[in-house]
Amino acid sequence: MSHFGGVRDRTIQTVVEGDCWYDSSGMKSIIVGTAGHIDHGKTALVKALTGMDADRLEEEKRRGITIDLGFAHMDLPGANGEMLRLGFVDVPGHERFVRNMLAGVGGMDLVLLVIAADESIKPQTREHFDILQLIGVKRGITVLTKSDAVDAETLEVVRMEVEEFLQGTFLEIPRSPIVAVSALTGAGLENLKQAMVAAAAEVQPRDAKALARLPIDRVFTMKGFGTVVTGTLISGTIHKDDELEVFPTGRRVRVRGVQVHGQGADSAVAGQRSALNLAGVSTEDLARGMTLAPPATFAATRMVEVKLRLLSSAPRPLKDRARVHFHCNSMEMIAEVVLDEIKQVAPGTEVWARIKFTAPALLLPGDHFIIRQFSPVVTIGGGMVVDAAPVTRRLSPASDLEILAGKDREAMLRVRIERRHHDAISLAQLIEETAWTRSAIESLLAGPIQAGQIVQIADVFLSAQWWKTLKAQVVPTLAALHGQNPLVSGISKEQLRDQTDASVTVFEAIAKALVEEKRIEIIGDLIRLPGHGVVMKDDETESRKKIEEAFSMAGLKVPALHEVIAGLTVDRDRAQKIVTLLLREKVLVKVSQELVFHRSALEELRRRIAGLKAKSPMIDVAKFKELTGISRKYAIPLLEYLDRERVTKRVGDAREIL
């Protein structure tokens, strides 16, 4: 009997029977998957072990074949006396349903490769086994089913054929046993259970402290609860009432309830088959292949860099720009394989490649995938995602990809930082690209930062080499700008930042460091070299004086700027630079596109307006014109200026004095 939130309902039992978990007592949970040719007895074996029929669909029972994923579970005493919880994912064996099989293999910790003793190795045995190797399954047991259907001599011949088939793989003898069983008579089942317990002891638990990711493999509505999804939680922990994001749609959902192993729970942890009752979403909004993860943490991608291996059994070479069926976890989509500087990949070859998708998907480094030929649809290869956030259109250097595909996590982070060059990279971006937690990243970068290899600026990281390069550009750039603009006392921060091509955060840190070293000065928004002032020729000094006098003597009835410039002895270009200098020094203030006033006139105006407040808190255009003695041409721009300066506030056709 199953329940969400304490309410029991039998209808969910067939949906989450395979759910397994690491419970509060420390019981180890293992996902066991089946693989093998159709009618070799996978479902019958699961039923003989667990007592549960993993074929849940009416059509499966009517036709006598597995069509979609099925689930069951059992508990066994572990090697050290503790209980071991095994959740079974039973996959279809028919070639027409390989895509369904692929949706279930991503979360397998341990596989049972099922081969019927009366038929030996068949086409789907080979295809399923290729898939298991490509997705990186490390532990398994080979099970010879229907042992009661053959004599001892035939069984031994089949065993020898299978040993030869498995040689050099993760299932080779003696690393992995071959166990003969009969689901009909029960022969060999106890031996198989013992083998599973031994193999389970070697399985490393998944990381429950990592960021959560649940690829969805089923979506349905349950009466009384609403939308329910199931899947194998491949990392992290999901709690009741957590908010999650649905990838790639971006929809936010809330976890109303959690079931693990058919029972209500406060949380599900990595390695467990989990059922989540979701609020804020309908079944029409969800589908197999989508993924649940913490909100605003990851980003869906349309392109990944991968290490790709084409099977020796592939019917032909894989050409550059070939379209394929791409499978990862429970997701399937059409993709294009882009090769680097080669025209095609020969069968049995491993290469770096870039894969482009027709729609966004959530993929992360370390994810294993399968590719199937576009037509006819057969499995031709697979590999591992190395980078889900490529930074350039060209493939990364092979040396970088080798590091990103390796085991040295500190080196991986250095590559991700160094390849950003002057742009730097934020901690949030590193989390998004790696799926590692904040604390893990900070711990890994502590050494390189202390060693001076990486520079940290708040939550942004930059390689030390690029920090030095950017920093070295500032003083020469300032010197050049001063030389080109002798009438300008300094350069705006934004103008200088554009020249160095640094991000805002990085530039601010560089400027601060240079100020501390007394190599530059910052005055307001202007940056300049220490002691640098405006150097004027005699005619320029005289022109500055004339401009300032023209506006200071005019009060609020200022002349047109172009008329003042026209009366100077210097050329128009130098005159404009002098005006720019006066504006930057706030000697002159630009009130509108056409009107410039001397600051003394505007300061006097502000005092007069403020003095009116006690007598009359409101002023209109007519009263303003009367007060200042100016025409509407000046009055309207000045009133709008006073509004911007929060001296007045427009209320209808009048102004309130603030």
C-alpha positions in Angstrom: 0.0 0.0 0.0 1.4 3.4 -1.0 0.7 7.0 0.2 1.6 10.6 -0.4 1.4 12.8 2.7 -0.1 10.1 4.9 -3.0 9.3 2.5 -3.0 5.7 1.2 -3.8 4.7 -2.3 -3.2 1.3 -4.0 -3.0 2.8 -7.5 0.5 4.1 -7.1 1.9 0.8 -5.9 2.6 -0.5 -9.4 4.2 2.8 -10.3 6.8 3.0 -7.6 7.4 -0.6 -6.5 11.0 -0.3 -7.8 11.8 2.8 -5.7 14.7 2.2 -3.4 16.7 4.4 -1.0 19.2 4.9 1.7 16.9 5.0 4.7 17.5 6.6 8.1 19.0 3.3 9.4 21.8 3.4 6.8 20.4 0.7 4.6 22.3 0.7 1.3 20.3 1.1 -1.9 21.3 -0.3 -5.2 19.6 0.1 -8.6 19.8 -3.2 -10.5 19.0 -3.2 -14.2 18.3 -6.0 -16.5 19.6 -6.2 -20.1 19.4 -8.8 -22.9 17.5 -10.2 -25.9 13.8 -10.5 -26.0 12.2 -13.6 -24.5 15.4 -14.5 -22.6 13.5 -14.3 -19.3 14.4 -10.9 -17.8 11.0 -10.2 -16.4 10.5 -13.8 -15.3 13.8 -13.6 -13.5 12.9 -10.4 -11.7 9.6 -11.9 -10.6 11.3 -15.1 -9.4 13.7 -13.0 -7.3 11.2 -10.4 -5.9 7.7 -11.9 -6.3 6.7 -8.8 -8.3 5.6 -8.7 -11.9 7.5 -5.8 -13.5 5.2 -5.8 -16.6 2.7 -3.2 -15.5 1.0 -2.4 -18.9 -2.1 -4.3 -20.1 -0.6 -4.6 -23.5 2.6 -6.2 -22.0 0.5 -8.9 -20.2 -1.6 -9.5 -23.3 1.3 -9.9 -25.7 3.7 -11.5 -23.2 6.6 -9.1 -23.9 8.0 -6.2 -22.1 7.4 -2.9 -23.9 8.4 -0.2 -21.4 10.4 0.1 -18.2 9.2 -2.0 -15.3 10.1 -1.9 -11.6 10.3 -4.2 -8.6 12.3 -4.4 -5.3 13.6 -6.7 -2.7 15.7 -6.6 0.5 18.7 -8.9 1.1 21.0 -9.3 4.1 24.3 -7.7 3.2 27.8 -9.1 3.5 28.2 -7.6 7.0 24.8 -8.4 8.2 23.2 -5.1 7.3 20.1 -5.0 5.1 20.6 -4.2 1.4 17.8 -2.8 -0.7 17.7 -3.7 -4.4 15.5 -1.8 -6.8 15.1 -3.4 -10.2 14.7 -1.6 -13.5 13.5 -4.2 -16.0 14.0 -3.1 -19.6 12.4 -4.3 -22.9 14.5 -6.6 -25.0 12.8 -6.2 -28.4 14.8 -4.2 -31.0 11.7 -2.0 -31.5 11.8 -0.9 -27.9 15.5 -0.1 -27.5 14.7 3.6 -27.1 12.6 2.6 -24.0 15.5 0.5 -22.7 17.8 3.4 -23.1 15.6 5.6 -20.9 16.2 3.2 -18.0 19.9 2.4 -18.1 21.3 5.8 -16.9 20.7 5.2 -13.2 21.9 1.5 -13.0 24.5 0.7 -10.4 24.6 -3.0 -11.1 23.4 -4.9 -14.2 22.1 -8.4 -14.8 23.0 -9.4 -18.4 20.4 -12.1 -19.1 21.2 -14.7 -21.7 18.9 -17.7 -22.3 20.7 -21.0 -22.1 18.6 -22.4 -24.9 19.5 -19.6 -27.3 22.9 -18.2 -26.2 24.0 -14.8 -27.5 21.5 -13.0 -29.8 21.5 -9.6 -31.6 19.9 -7.6 -28.7 22.4 -9.3 -26.3 25.1 -7.6 -28.2 23.4 -4.3 -28.6 22.4 -4.1 -25.0 25.9 -5.0 -23.9 27.4 -2.4 -26.2 25.1 0.2 -24.6 26.1 -0.9 -21.0 29.8 -0.4 -21.9 29.3 2.9 -23.6 27.4 4.4 -20.6 30.1 3.3 -18.2 28.4 0.6 -16.1 31.1 -0.9 -13.9 29.5 -3.8 -12.0 27.3 -6.7 -13.2 26.5 -10.4 -13.2 25.9 -12.5 -16.2 22.8 -14.7 -15.7 22.2 -17.8 -17.8 18.4 -18.2 -17.6 16.2 -21.2 -18.6 18.9 -23.6 -17.4 16.2 -26.2 -16.9 15.6 -26.2 -20.7 19.0 -27.6 -21.7 21.2 -30.5 -20.6 24.4 -30.0 -18.6 26.6 -30.4 -21.7 24.7 -27.7 -23.6 24.8 -25.4 -20.6 28.5 -25.7 -20.4 29.0 -25.0 -24.1 26.8 -21.8 -23.7 28.8 -20.8 -20.6 32.1 -21.1 -22.7 30.6 -19.0 -25.5 29.5 -16.3 -23.1 33.0 -16.3 -21.3 34.6 -15.7 -24.7 32.0 -13.0 -25.6 32.7 -11.1 -22.3 36.5 -11.4 -22.3 38.2 -8.0 -21.8 35.0 -6.3 -20.5 33.7 -5.3 -17.1 31.8 -8.6 -17.0 34.8 -10.9 -17.7 35.6 -13.9 -15.6 36.7 -14.0 -12.7 35.9 -10.3 -12.0 32.3 -11.0 -12.6 30.5 -14.3 -12.2 28.3 -16.2 -14.6 25.3 -17.7 -12.7 23.0 -20.3 -14.2 19.3 -20.1 -13.0 15.8 -21.3 -13.7 13.0 -19.0 -12.9 10.7 -21.9 -13.4 12.3 -24.3 -10.8 14.1 -21.8 -8.7 17.5 -23.4 -9.4 20.4 -21.1 -8.9 18.4 -18.2 -7.5 20.2 -18.4 -4.1 23.6 -18.3 -5.8 22.4 -15.3 -7.8 21.4 -13.5 -4.6 24.7 -14.1 -3.0 26.5 -12.8 -6.2 24.3 -9.7 -6.1 25.2 -9.1 -2.4 28.9 -9.5 -3.2 28.7 -7.2 -6.3 26.7 -4.6 -4.3 29.4 -4.3 -1.7 31.7 -3.0 -4.5 29.3 -0.3 -5.7 30.2 3.2 -4.6 27.2 5.1 -3.2 26.1 8.1 -5.2 26.7 11.6 -3.8 23.7 12.7 -1.7 25.4 16.0 -0.9 25.7 17.0 -4.6 23.3 19.2 -6.5 20.1 17.2 -7.1 19.2 15.9 -10.6 16.2 13.7 -11.3 15.7 12.7 -15.0 12.0 12.0 -15.4 11.1 8.6 -16.9 7.3 8.6 -16.2 4.6 11.2 -15.8 1.0 10.5 -14.7 -1.9 11.7 -12.6 -2.9 10.0 -9.4 -6.4 10.5 -8.1 -6.4 12.6 -5.0 -2.9 13.9 -5.5 -2.5 15.3 -9.1 0.8 15.2 -11.0 3.3 12.6 -10.2 6.7 12.0 -11.8 9.2 9.1 -11.2 12.9 8.7 -12.0 16.2 7.6 -10.6 17.7 10.4 -8.5 21.2 10.4 -10.0 22.7 13.0 -7.6 21.8 15.0 -4.5 18.8 15.0 -2.3 15.2 16.2 -2.8 13.1 17.1 0.2 9.4 17.5 0.5 8.4 21.2 -0.1 11.5 21.9 -2.1 11.2 24.2 -5.1 12.6 22.7 -8.3 13.1 23.8 -11.9 11.9 21.7 -14.9 14.6 21.6 -17.6 14.6 22.6 -20.4 11.3 24.5 -20.0 12.3 26.6 -16.9 9.0 26.0 -15.2 9.1 26.1 -11.4 7.4 23.4 -9.3 7.0 22.5 -5.7 7.4 19.0 -4.3 4.2 18.3 -2.4 5.2 14.8 -1.5 8.0 12.2 -1.8 7.7 8.5 -2.1 10.7 6.1 -1.9 10.1 2.4 -2.2 6.4 2.8 -2.2 6.3 4.7 1.1 6.0 8.3 2.0 9.3 10.0 2.9 10.6 13.4 3.9 13.3 13.2 1.2 14.8 11.1 -1.6 18.6 10.8 -1.9 21.0 9.9 -4.8 20.7 6.4 -6.0 17.0 5.9 -5.2 14.1 5.3 -7.4 11.8 8.2 -6.5 8.3 9.4 -7.0 7.5 13.1 -6.5 4.0 14.6 -6.2 4.4 18.0 -7.8 2.4 21.2 -7.4 2.3 24.0 -10.0 2.4 21.8 -13.1 0.1 19.5 -15.1 1.0 16.3 -16.9 0.7 18.2 -20.2 3.7 20.3 -19.1 6.0 17.3 -18.4 7.4 14.4 -20.3 10.0 11.7 -20.2 13.4 13.2 -20.9 12.9 16.3 -18.9 15.0 16.8 -15.7 14.2 18.3 -12.3 17.0 20.2 -10.6 17.5 23.1 -8.1 16.1 26.4 -9.6 18.5 29.0 -11.1 21.5 26.7 -10.8 22.0 25.0 -14.2 21.4 26.1 -17.8 20.1 24.0 -20.6 22.4 23.8 -23.6 22.1 23.2 -27.4 25.7 22.1 -27.8 28.3 19.9 -25.9 31.8 18.8 -26.4 32.2 15.0 -26.0 34.6 12.1 -26.2 32.9 9.9 -28.8 33.5 6.2 -29.5 32.1 4.6 -32.7 31.4 0.9 -32.2 33.4 -1.6 -34.2 30.1 -3.0 -35.2 28.9 0.3 -36.7 27.7 -0.4 -40.2 29.6 2.5 -41.8 31.9 5.5 -40.8 30.2 8.4 -39.1 30.5 11.5 -41.3 31.0 15.1 -40.1 27.6 16.8 -39.7 25.8 13.5 -39.6 22.4 13.5 -37.8 21.9 10.9 -35.1 19.5 9.9 -32.3 21.1 11.1 -29.0 20.2 9.4 -25.7 21.3 10.5 -22.3 19.6 9.4 -19.0 15.9 9.4 -19.9 16.2 12.0 -22.7 16.2 11.4 -26.5 16.5 13.9 -29.2 17.8 14.5 -32.7 21.4 15.8 -32.8 24.2 16.7 -35.3 27.8 15.4 -34.8 30.4 18.0 -35.6 34.0 16.6 -36.1 37.1 18.7 -35.8 39.4 18.8 -38.9 38.3 15.3 -40.0 35.7 14.2 -42.5 34.5 11.1 -40.8 35.0 8.6 -37.9 35.9 5.0 -38.7 34.2 2.2 -36.7 36.1 1.3 -33.6 37.6 4.9 -33.4 37.5 7.3 -30.5 37.5 11.1 -31.2 36.7 14.5 -29.7 33.6 15.9 -31.2 30.9 18.5 -30.7 27.2 17.6 -30.6 24.5 20.1 -31.5 20.9 19.7 -30.6 17.7 20.7 -32.2 16.3 21.8 -28.8 17.9 22.7 -25.4 18.6 20.0 -22.9 20.2 19.7 -19.4 23.5 17.9 -19.8 26.5 18.1 -17.5 30.2 16.9 -17.6 30.5 13.2 -16.9 27.1 12.3 -18.4 27.3 9.2 -20.6 25.3 9.1 -23.8 24.4 6.8 -26.7 24.1 7.7 -30.3 22.0 5.7 -32.8 22.1 5.9 -36.5 19.5 8.2 -37.9 18.1 5.6 -40.4 17.9 2.7 -40.1 18.0 3.2 -36.3 20.7 1.0 -34.8 23.2 1.8 -31.9 26.5 3.0 -33.4 28.4 4.6 -30.5 28.4 6.7 -27.5 30.7 8.4 -25.0 30.9 11.0 -22.3 30.0 14.7 -22.1 33.2 16.6 -21.4 31.9 20.2 -21.5 28.3 21.4 -21.6 29.3 25.1 -21.8 31.7 25.6 -24.7 33.0 29.2 -24.8 34.0 29.5 -28.5 32.8 28.2 -31.8 35.9 26.2 -32.3 36.6 23.0 -30.5 38.7 23.5 -27.4 42.4 22.4 -27.6 42.8 18.7 -27.1 45.0 19.4 -24.1 42.1 21.2 -22.4 39.6 18.5 -23.3 41.9 15.9 -21.9 42.0 17.7 -18.6 38.2 18.3 -18.6 37.7 14.6 -19.2 40.2 13.5 -16.5 40.0 13.1 -12.7 42.0 16.2 -11.5 39.1 18.5 -10.4 41.5 21.3 -9.5 43.0 21.2 -12.9 39.5 21.2 -14.5 38.6 24.4 -12.7 41.8 26.1 -13.8 41.0 25.3 -17.4 37.5 26.6 -17.0 38.9 29.9 -15.5 41.9 30.3 -17.9 39.8 29.7 -21.1 37.6 32.7 -20.2 40.7 35.0 -20.7 39.9 38.6 -19.7 36.2 37.9 -19.2 36.8 35.9 -16.0 34.1 33.6 -14.6 31.8 33.8 -11.6 31.3 31.2 -8.9 27.7 30.8 -10.1 29.0 30.0 -13.6 31.4 27.4 -12.3 28.6 25.7 -10.4 26.5 25.8 -13.6 29.3 24.3 -15.7 30.5 21.6 -13.3 27.4 20.7 -11.1 29.8 20.9 -8.1 28.7 22.7 -4.9 29.9 26.1 -3.9 31.8 24.7 -1.0 33.5 22.1 -3.2 34.6 24.7 -5.7 35.9 27.1 -3.1 37.9 24.3 -1.4 39.4 23.2 -4.7 40.4 26.8 -5.6 41.9 27.7 -2.3 45.3 26.2 -3.2 45.6 27.9 -6.7 44.6 31.2 -5.2 47.1 31.0 -2.4 49.8 29.9 -4.9 49.0 33.0 -7.1 47.8 31.0 -10.0 44.2 32.3 -9.7 43.0 35.8 -8.7 39.7 36.0 -6.8 37.6 39.2 -7.0 34.5 38.7 -4.8 32.8 35.8 -6.4 34.7 36.1 -9.7 37.8 34.2 -10.7 40.5 35.2 -13.2 43.8 33.6 -14.2 46.8 35.4 -12.7 48.3 35.7 -16.2 45.2 37.6 -17.5 45.1 39.7 -14.3 48.7 40.8 -15.0 48.0 41.4 -18.7 44.9 43.6 -18.1 46.6 45.5 -15.3 49.6 46.2 -17.5 47.4 47.8 -20.1 45.9 50.5 -18.0 48.8 52.9 -17.5 50.0 52.9 -21.1 46.4 53.3 -22.3 45.9 56.2 -19.9 49.2 57.8 -21.1 48.1 57.5 -24.8 44.7 59.0 -24.1 46.2 61.9 -22.2 48.5 62.5 -25.1 45.6 62.5 -27.6 43.5 64.7 -25.3 45.7 67.3 -23.5 42.6 69.5 -22.7 41.0 66.7 -20.8 42.0 66.2 -17.1 41.0 62.6 -17.0 39.2 59.7 -18.8 35.9 58.3 -17.6 36.1 54.8 -16.0 33.8 53.4 -18.7 35.9 54.8 -21.5 39.0 53.3 -20.0 37.3 50.0 -19.3 36.3 49.8 -23.0 39.9 50.3 -24.0 41.1 47.4 -21.8 38.1 45.1 -22.6 37.8 44.0 -19.0 34.5 43.2 -17.2 33.2 45.8 -14.8 34.1 43.7 -11.7 37.6 42.9 -12.9 38.3 46.5 -14.0 37.1 48.0 -10.7 39.5 45.6 -8.9 42.4 46.5 -11.2 41.8 50.2 -10.8 41.7 49.9 -7.0 45.0 48.0 -7.0 46.6 50.6 -9.2 45.4 53.4 -7.0 46.9 51.6 -4.0 50.1 51.4 -5.9 49.8 55.1 -6.6 50.1 54.5 -10.4 46.7 56.1 -11.2 44.3 58.6 -9.5 40.5 58.5 -9.5 38.7 61.8 -9.2 35.0 61.3 -9.2 34.2 59.3 -12.3 37.5 60.3 -13.9 40.8 58.3 -14.0 44.1 59.9 -14.7 47.8 59.5 -14.2 49.2 60.9 -10.9 49.7 64.7 -11.1 48.3 64.9 -14.6 46.5 68.1 -15.2 45.1 69.9 -18.2 47.9 71.5 -20.3 46.6 74.6 -22.2 48.3 76.9 -24.7 47.8 80.6 -24.2 45.0 80.9 -26.8 43.2 77.9 -25.2 43.4 79.5 -21.7 42.0 82.7 -23.1 39.2 80.8 -24.9 38.3 79.0 -21.7 38.1 82.3 -19.9 35.8 83.8 -22.6 33.5 80.8 -22.6 33.1 80.9 -18.8 32.5 84.6 -18.7 29.9 84.4 -21.5 27.8 82.1 -19.5 28.4 83.5 -16.0 27.5 87.0 -17.1 24.4 85.8 -18.9 22.7 84.5 -15.8 19.7 82.5 -17.0 19.4 84.2 -20.4 22.3 82.2 -21.8 23.6 82.5 -25.4 23.6 79.6 -27.8 26.7 77.5 -27.3 27.6 77.5 -31.0 27.5 81.4 -31.0 30.0 81.5 -28.1 32.3 79.0 -29.9 32.2 80.9 -33.1 33.6 84.0 -31.4 36.8 82.2 -30.2 40.2 82.4 -31.7 40.8 78.6 -31.4 39.5 76.1 -34.0 36.1 74.5 -33.4 37.6 71.1 -32.4 39.7 72.6 -29.6 36.8 74.8 -28.5 34.6 71.8 -28.1 37.2 70.1 -26.0 37.4 73.1 -23.7 33.6 73.0 -23.4 33.8 69.3 -22.6 36.4 70.1 -19.9 34.1 72.8 -18.3 31.2 70.4 -18.4 33.2 67.6 -16.7 34.4 70.0 -14.1 30.8 71.1 -13.6 31.6 74.7 -14.2 29.0 74.5 -17.0 25.9 72.4 -16.8 24.0 71.1 -19.8 20.3 71.4 -19.0 19.0 70.4 -22.5 20.4 69.5 -25.8 20.6 73.2 -26.8 21.0 75.0 -23.4 24.1 75.3 -21.2 24.2 77.3 -18.0 26.9 78.4 -15.6 26.7 76.6 -12.3 26.5 79.8 -10.3 23.3 80.8 -12.2 21.7 77.4 -11.4 22.8 77.5 -7.8 21.2 81.0 -7.4 18.0 79.7 -9.1 17.8 76.7 -6.6 18.1 79.2 -3.7 15.4 81.4 -5.0 13.0 78.5 -5.6 13.7 77.1 -2.1 13.0 80.5 -0.6 9.5 80.4 -2.2 8.4 77.3 -0.4 7.4 78.9 2.9 5.1 81.4 1.1 3.8 79.2 -1.7 4.7 75.5 -2.1 3.5 75.4 -5.7 4.8 77.2 -8.8 3.6 77.1 -12.4 5.2 78.2 -15.7 3.8 81.7 -15.6 4.9 82.3 -12.1 8.3 80.9 -12.9 8.7 83.2 -15.9 7.7 86.1 -13.8 10.2 85.2 -11.0 13.1 84.7 -13.4 12.3 87.2 -16.1 13.0 84.6 -18.8 11.0 83.4 -21.8 9.2 80.0 -22.2 12.3 78.9 -24.3 14.4 78.9 -21.1 11.6 78.3 -18.6 10.5 74.8 -19.6 14.0 73.2 -19.9 14.9 74.8 -16.5 11.8 73.5 -14.8 12.4 70.0 -16.2 16.0 70.3 -14.9 14.7 71.2 -11.5 12.4 68.2 -11.6 15.3 65.9 -12.4 17.3 67.5 -9.5 14.4 66.9 -7.2 14.1 70.6 -6.4 10.5 70.5 -7.8 8.0 67.8 -8.6 5.5 68.1 -11.5 1.9 67.9 -10.4 -0.4 68.5 -13.4 0.5 71.7 -15.0 2.3 73.1 -11.9 5.3 72.1 -9.8 5.5 71.3 -6.1 8.6 72.8 -4.4 10.3 69.9 -2.5 
